[in-house]
Amino acid sequence: MKSNIAMKYDQESDTLYVDTCSPYAEQESDEIAAGVVARFSPSTGEIENLEVLYFRQRATEGKPFTIPVTADLRLAV
């Protein structure tokens, strides 16, 4: 089942959270790029959450930054 994507920015930690579900203890996590943490489903191995550290700093550098994930974005119905 596909989930909507929720994004939240924490100004204090300068972190962008991108979630398809709430994080939970059983998830595996790995830093997939410098300052980008992915949390994976233990049953499917799919990414369920991303944390982008130093988000404001990255966004104000004036150049795009990429993360090593692909997405299949569709309109939620």
Steps between C-alpha positions, in 0.01 A plus 500: 500500500637842405503777756480876480825684558523733800781753534597684815784742559657527846659843517689430821689199358491628137359165389241423233294187570331322209267226623262244355426381855606586853847367587498188719761301692520201264614707201858462381680825425800591290672821392454472123681826418682762705243623751209298355360220715253246359278280716397170343206266549627180667258288294540653152829690513328805349584850620224631726667811641778739406679751719693773318742662745621861454200565274496880521872514437461279191198696372673837528822397327340596170554167329281190489591202712403144422439191709554146370136387489242471225134587534181408317282799585129483426196700600339355814140389447 
